[in-house]
Amino acid sequence: MAHYMRGLRFLFIAVSALSSVNAIPNGITLFDPAGDFDYQIGGSFTPASSVTTVSRDKDDSPAPGLYNICYINAFQSQDGDDKTWWEQNAANLLLQKNGKLVIDPDWDEYIFNTTTAANRNALAVIVEPWIDECASKGFNAIEPDNLDTYTRFSQLTKADNLAFARILSDYAHSKNLAFAQKNTAELQAADKTTGGFDFAIAEECAVYNECSAYTALYGNHVLEIEYSDNGIDYFNQACAALGAQIPINYRNRNVTPKGVDMHC
Ligand SMILES: *[C@@H]1O[C@H](CO)[C@@H](O)[C@H](O)[C@H]1NC(C)=O
């Protein structure tokens, strides 16, 4: 099955290359959509031999010889350990309500306040060194998480988050790193251009029936993750719908090294 799907995927890519939707900046490379993808942001492990692309946390090391994507939290603080640092050094750059810092209740993370140019520039001074770290470790691309904070917190706007994304994508591109649109299926082609995104990483798009929103903008340069707590049916549907075109990874929700890890 896996070989059959990869063969199909290769054929699709050969045909669709004729009408490529992506204009990639000079010096930037994208992953090979014909290979499999492993989402390893909850801890790294040696991938199956069919895997050619991985995403790992910036504190991890790249997988030798593969296309490596570096995960950073670019629109909220990283869970847990650095909350005190943010409180002490950059509370004025975080979303506040009634004099208190706003928290993402799911992850216990503070939300970046991107609403002014001064805030965005000051936040970039904090985030760009993380991109430097990814570049010096040898990663090929950046996965900036939580672009969608503006859909969850009404004090933020799409335009301001895209403006911040653009500062970071320009910076990543200057280091020869590709830059992903993470989730946020409602974005349009004009938003892709504004943000400077090169490819997409989509979680659970089969569950929410929005995978085609990503392939419409990025062709086969979309990496899809479906989670096992939603059930295997969504993964099987995802493989039937897009397994011949894009890499799809089935994982346990916490993406831990010893967890579920399957490919179409
Ligand atoms: C966001 O930052 C701006 C500039 O410091 C500030 O005026 C505004 O009150 C902040 N908004 C929220 C919701 O924290």
The ligand as an SDF file (V2000), in Angstrom:
LIG
                    3D

 14 14  0  0  0  0  0  0  0  0999 V2000
   -1.2780   45.4900   23.1490 C   0  0  0  0  0  0  0  0  0  0  0  0
   -0.1590   46.3570   23.1700 O   0  0  0  0  0  0  0  0  0  0  0  0
   -0.5140   47.7320   22.9830 C   0  0  0  0  0  0  0  0  0  0  0  0
    0.7910   48.5060   22.8920 C   0  0  0  0  0  0  0  0  0  0  0  0
    1.5420   48.3500   24.0550 O   0  0  0  0  0  0  0  0  0  0  0  0
   -1.4000   48.1890   24.1000 C   0  0  0  0  0  0  0  0  0  0  0  0
   -1.7750   49.5330   23.9160 O   0  0  0  0  0  0  0  0  0  0  0  0
   -2.6460   47.3270   24.1550 C   0  0  0  0  0  0  0  0  0  0  0  0
   -3.4170   47.6510   25.2890 O   0  0  0  0  0  0  0  0  0  0  0  0
   -2.2600   45.8520   24.2460 C   0  0  0  0  0  0  0  0  0  0  0  0
   -3.4910   45.0590   24.0970 N   0  0  0  0  0  0  0  0  0  0  0  0
   -3.8020   44.0590   24.9240 C   0  0  0  0  0  0  0  0  0  0  0  0
   -5.1250   43.4400   24.6860 C   0  0  0  0  0  0  0  0  0  0  0  0
   -3.0530   43.6270   25.7900 O   0  0  0  0  0  0  0  0  0  0  0  0
  1  2  1  0
  1 10  1  0
  2  3  1  0
  3  4  1  0
  3  6  1  0
  4  5  1  0
  6  7  1  0
  6  8  1  0
  8  9  1  0
  8 10  1  0
 10 11  1  0
 11 12  1  0
 12 13  1  0
 12 14  2  0
M  END
$$$$
